[in-house]
């Protein structure tokens, strides 16, 4: 399957922060290394690359529990380009 190319900036925008991206991908790469089912078709055999591809394709996310007990799920659904351009 053709690999989706995403820039580092786009991955960070989807993840919220570079630290969250690193932790989510590292945890998923460990799962893949430990023989978890891969969620995408990938040409790569490297767990970190596969985990990044899963994140880029929207198959991997994470949940953050805030101090007040509420949770946030990432990645958040990105706005359409027209909404971003108009600032809506």
ABEGO torsion letter per residue (X at the ends): XBBBBBBAAAAAAAAGBAAAAAAAAAAAAAAAAAGBBBABBBABABAAAAAAAAAAAGABBBBBBBAAGBBBBOBBBBBBAAAAAAGX
